[in-house]
Amino acid sequence: MCFSATASFIAGASLTVAGIASISQVRKPSHLVFACIPLFFGIQQLCEGVLWLALSGSDYSGWYTPAKYTFLIFAQVIWPFWIPLAFMLIEPLPKRRKIIRSFFFGGIGVSLLLTYRLLFYTTVAHIDGCHIEYNIASPEMIQILTGVLYIGAIVVAPFFSSWNRSRILASVNLVSLIITEVFFDVWFVSVWCFFAAVQSVLIFLIMREIRVSRVDSGR
């Protein structure tokens, strides 16, 4: 995240609370994957807070590697398949669920490619002004392919959800992607993850929408 370690810790703590609140709305086990999103974002932001401290030359320097890779595992390995999986599991309409499933398989593909990149290419994180910049060396073809699949899984898939607030979340996510690409391209990984994390608070509202719908339908 941009700004500072303090901002990352505040965001992480707030998202953890939002995640617990979202989980409290779960009435169907398969919906737990979706409800956990804010909690996982909270953990991710807390890790970046630790990374801020490690990069600041403090006594936390020994946490540099675990904090860096934990943040990137969430950003590049977990989210590409978790997001479409979560929307697929809460989708009540078979046709829409089938479409989202195709993005889920694409997300698995990009997760595997990005895992390969993290394992076999040099990864460096450093503070650049008010942001953390992540540099991951890899061939341009891998970057292009994973970029397209990643956007499909994270940004496009939620638009096919039949839940009203899911489409609102998808729209906000798309706007944040454009803003990050235009104004924060160098720090894209960190800044867009922050925007996505903040947006994940909407997960609680979506879970409430699902819960109310189930109550009204008697399910």
VENSULKA-V593317 format. One record per residue. N is the residue number from 1. BURIAL is 1 if it has 16 or more other C-alpha atoms within 10 Angstrom, else 0. Layout:
N|BURIAL ; N|BURIAL
This chain:
1|1 ; 2|1 ; 3|0 ; 4|1 ; 5|1 ; 6|0 ; 7|1 ; 8|1 ; 9|1 ; 10|0 ; 11|1 ; 12|1 ; 13|1 ; 14|1 ; 15|1 ; 16|1 ; 17|0 ; 18|1 ; 19|1 ; 20|0 ; 21|1 ; 22|1 ; 23|1 ; 24|0 ; 25|1 ; 26|1 ; 27|0 ; 28|0 ; 29|0 ; 30|0 ; 31|1 ; 32|1 ; 33|1 ; 34|1 ; 35|1 ; 36|1 ; 37|1 ; 38|1 ; 39|1 ; 40|1 ; 41|1 ; 42|1 ; 43|1 ; 44|1 ; 45|1 ; 46|1 ; 47|1 ; 48|1 ; 49|1 ; 50|1 ; 51|1 ; 52|1 ; 53|1 ; 54|1 ; 55|1 ; 56|0 ; 57|0 ; 58|0 ; 59|0 ; 60|0 ; 61|0 ; 62|0 ; 63|1 ; 64|1 ; 65|0 ; 66|0 ; 67|1 ; 68|1 ; 69|1 ; 70|1 ; 71|1 ; 72|1 ; 73|1 ; 74|1 ; 75|1 ; 76|1 ; 77|1 ; 78|1 ; 79|1 ; 80|1 ; 81|1 ; 82|1 ; 83|1 ; 84|1 ; 85|1 ; 86|1 ; 87|1 ; 88|1 ; 89|1 ; 90|1 ; 91|1 ; 92|0 ; 93|0 ; 94|0 ; 95|0 ; 96|1 ; 97|1 ; 98|0 ; 99|0 ; 100|1 ; 101|1 ; 102|1 ; 103|1 ; 104|1 ; 105|1 ; 106|1 ; 107|1 ; 108|1 ; 109|1 ; 110|1 ; 111|1 ; 112|1 ; 113|1 ; 114|1 ; 115|1 ; 116|0 ; 117|1 ; 118|1 ; 119|0 ; 120|0 ; 121|0 ; 122|0 ; 123|1 ; 124|0 ; 125|1 ; 126|1 ; 127|1 ; 128|0 ; 129|0 ; 130|0 ; 131|1 ; 132|1 ; 133|1 ; 134|1 ; 135|0 ; 136|0 ; 137|0 ; 138|1 ; 139|0 ; 140|0 ; 141|0 ; 142|0 ; 143|0 ; 144|0 ; 145|0 ; 146|1 ; 147|0 ; 148|0 ; 149|1 ; 150|1 ; 151|1 ; 152|1 ; 153|1 ; 154|1 ; 155|1 ; 156|1 ; 157|1 ; 158|1 ; 159|1 ; 160|1 ; 161|1 ; 162|1 ; 163|1 ; 164|0 ; 165|1 ; 166|1 ; 167|1 ; 168|0 ; 169|1 ; 170|1 ; 171|1 ; 172|0 ; 173|1 ; 174|1 ; 175|0 ; 176|1 ; 177|1 ; 178|0 ; 179|1 ; 180|1 ; 181|0 ; 182|0 ; 183|0 ; 184|1 ; 185|1 ; 186|1 ; 187|1 ; 188|1 ; 189|1 ; 190|1 ; 191|1 ; 192|1 ; 193|1 ; 194|1 ; 195|1 ; 196|1 ; 197|1 ; 198|1 ; 199|1 ; 200|1 ; 201|1 ; 202|1 ; 203|1 ; 204|1 ; 205|1 ; 206|1 ; 207|1 ; 208|1 ; 209|1 ; 210|1 ; 211|1 ; 212|0 ; 213|0 ; 214|0 ; 215|0 ; 216|0 ; 217|0 ; 218|0 ; 219|0
